Amino acid sequence: MPEEQEEQNKARKAIEKRIRAMQVEQQKRGIAQKFMEPDAYERLMNVRVANYQLYSQLVDLIIAMVQQNRIQGKMTDVQLRDLLSRLTYRPDSKIEFKHK
């Protein structure tokens, strides 16, 4: 009987943790939508589907920029693409073939 209660408590805590995470995610999306133009927000949601980790970094960066008043008005798609390119920048690797 106590084992059953323990399992139920673990399940309940896991559910509560998931609900809190979903609420935080919804708040982040709400903030992003408020400070982004519709086409930029749509691109952000596409990034979310394709690469959740990149999306999370991007949203955190946008929220930080809003808090620091670095975004005037609403973020455009061009500005979002610029942020994306900065976050995903990788220097070109050079492959050299040496002929003998």
C-alpha positions in Angstrom: 0.0 0.0 0.0 2.7 2.6 0.9 4.5 1.7 -2.4 1.4 2.5 -4.3 1.1 5.9 -2.6 4.8 6.6 -3.3 4.3 5.8 -7.0 1.2 8.0 -7.1 3.1 10.9 -5.4 5.9 10.5 -8.0 3.5 10.5 -10.8 1.7 13.6 -9.4 4.9 15.5 -9.0 6.0 14.6 -12.5 2.6 15.9 -13.9 2.9 19.1 -11.8 6.4 19.7 -13.1 5.3 19.2 -16.7 2.3 21.6 -16.2 4.7 24.2 -14.8 7.0 23.8 -17.8 4.1 24.1 -20.2 3.0 27.3 -18.4 6.5 28.8 -18.6 6.6 27.9 -22.3 3.2 29.5 -22.9 4.3 32.7 -21.2 7.5 32.8 -23.3 5.4 32.4 -26.5 3.1 35.1 -25.3 5.9 37.6 -24.8 7.5 36.7 -28.1 4.2 37.1 -29.9 3.7 40.5 -28.3 7.0 41.9 -29.4 7.2 40.3 -32.8 5.6 41.0 -36.1 3.4 38.1 -37.4 5.8 36.9 -40.0 8.7 36.9 -37.5 6.6 35.0 -35.0 5.7 32.4 -37.7 9.3 31.9 -38.5 10.1 31.5 -34.7 7.4 28.8 -34.5 8.9 27.0 -37.5 12.3 27.1 -35.7 10.5 25.6 -32.7 9.3 22.7 -34.8 12.6 22.1 -36.5 15.1 22.7 -33.6 13.6 23.1 -30.1 17.0 23.8 -28.5 17.7 26.7 -30.9 14.2 28.0 -30.4 14.7 28.0 -26.7 17.9 29.9 -27.0 16.3 32.4 -29.4 13.3 33.0 -27.2 15.5 33.6 -24.1 17.6 36.0 -26.1 14.5 37.9 -27.3 13.1 38.2 -23.8 16.5 39.4 -22.6 16.6 42.0 -25.4 13.0 43.2 -24.5 14.0 43.5 -20.8 17.1 45.6 -21.8 15.0 47.8 -24.1 17.1 46.7 -27.1 14.0 46.1 -29.2 12.2 49.2 -30.4 8.7 48.5 -31.5 8.2 44.9 -32.8 10.9 42.6 -34.1 10.8 42.1 -37.8 11.5 38.9 -39.7 14.8 40.5 -41.0 15.9 41.1 -37.4 14.9 37.6 -36.4 16.9 36.1 -39.3 19.9 38.2 -38.2 19.7 36.8 -34.7 19.3 33.3 -36.1 22.4 33.7 -38.3 24.4 34.9 -35.3 23.3 32.0 -33.1 24.0 29.4 -35.8 27.2 30.9 -37.3 29.9 28.4 -38.0 33.1 29.4 -39.7 33.6 27.8 -43.1 35.8 24.8 -42.8 38.5 24.5 -45.4 39.3 21.2 -46.9 42.5 21.0 -48.8 43.6 18.2 -51.1 47.3 17.8 -51.5 48.2 16.0 -54.6 51.4 13.9 -54.6 
